């Protein structure tokens, strides 16, 4: 009994998945230019320079206001290391400001708020 000689074809018309290596998005950089802890709260700066040309930077900038670095990573579906590097670029360009996280002088309410924000971010993952 001979096997059919037809070439294998996918059953649906879905496009083939493309894999983009994280280091291509960051230009080979693995660390942000500014210190950005994953729990740092980000603020979009309204008086920054022109909007970024890079599509990935624009996506991150669109969702980053009043969110943590971890939340932004989940929302744009990018690895957190890549998001930290790209957010560092946005901070340097004046588009985003990272707010200080907890210090030794932080109140109980500030600590509780950070924990709640972190839990919300984890739930969105």
C-alpha positions in Angstrom: 0.0 0.0 0.0 1.5 3.3 -1.1 1.4 6.4 1.0 -0.2 9.6 -0.5 2.3 11.8 -2.2 0.5 15.1 -1.3 2.5 17.7 0.5 1.4 18.5 4.1 -0.6 21.7 4.3 -2.0 23.4 7.5 -5.7 23.0 8.1 -6.3 26.7 8.6 -5.1 29.9 7.1 -3.5 31.2 10.3 -0.2 33.0 9.7 2.9 31.3 10.9 4.2 32.5 14.2 7.2 34.8 14.1 9.7 34.7 16.9 11.6 37.9 17.7 14.5 37.5 20.1 14.3 39.9 23.0 17.8 41.3 22.4 16.7 42.6 19.0 14.1 44.8 20.7 16.7 46.3 23.0 19.6 46.6 20.6 21.5 43.9 22.6 21.2 45.7 25.9 20.3 43.7 29.0 20.1 46.3 31.7 18.2 49.6 31.7 20.1 52.9 31.7 18.3 54.0 34.9 17.5 51.8 37.9 13.9 50.5 37.5 12.7 48.1 40.2 9.7 45.9 39.0 7.5 47.6 41.5 8.3 51.2 40.6 5.3 53.2 39.7 5.5 55.1 36.4 4.1 58.5 35.4 3.8 59.6 31.9 5.2 63.1 31.3 2.8 65.3 29.4 5.5 67.8 28.5 8.0 65.3 27.0 9.5 65.6 23.5 7.9 64.2 20.4 6.3 60.7 20.6 8.7 57.9 20.1 9.0 56.5 16.5 9.6 52.9 17.6 6.4 51.0 17.8 7.4 49.0 20.9 8.2 52.2 22.8 4.9 53.7 21.7 3.0 50.6 22.9 4.8 50.8 26.3 4.2 54.6 26.6 0.5 54.1 25.8 -0.1 51.9 28.9 2.5 52.9 31.4 0.8 55.8 33.3 0.2 55.0 37.0 1.3 51.4 36.6 4.2 49.4 37.8 7.0 48.1 35.6 5.6 44.6 36.1 2.1 45.6 35.1 3.4 47.3 31.9 5.2 44.1 31.0 2.0 42.1 31.4 -0.1 44.5 29.4 2.2 44.7 26.4 3.0 40.9 26.6 6.8 41.4 26.6 9.4 40.0 28.9 10.0 42.1 31.9 13.7 42.5 31.1 12.9 43.9 27.7 10.3 46.3 29.2 12.8 47.6 31.8 15.3 48.4 29.1 12.8 50.1 26.9 11.3 52.0 29.9 14.8 53.2 30.7 15.0 54.7 27.2 11.6 56.4 27.7 12.8 57.8 31.1 16.0 59.2 29.5 14.0 60.7 26.7 11.7 62.5 29.2 8.5 60.6 28.3 8.2 58.8 31.6 9.2 59.4 35.2 9.6 56.5 37.7 8.4 57.3 41.2 10.3 56.2 44.2 9.2 53.0 45.8 9.1 52.4 49.5 11.8 53.7 51.8 12.5 53.1 55.4 10.3 56.0 56.3 7.3 54.7 54.3 4.0 54.6 56.2 1.9 51.5 56.8 -0.6 52.7 54.2 2.0 53.2 51.6 3.3 49.7 52.2 -0.2 48.3 52.0 -0.9 50.2 48.7 2.3 48.8 47.2 1.3 45.2 48.1 -2.2 45.7 46.6 -0.8 47.2 43.4 1.6 44.2 43.2 -1.2 41.7 43.7 -3.3 43.4 41.0 -0.3 43.2 38.6 0.3 39.6 39.4 -3.4 38.8 38.8 -3.3 40.3 35.3 -0.4 38.0 34.4 
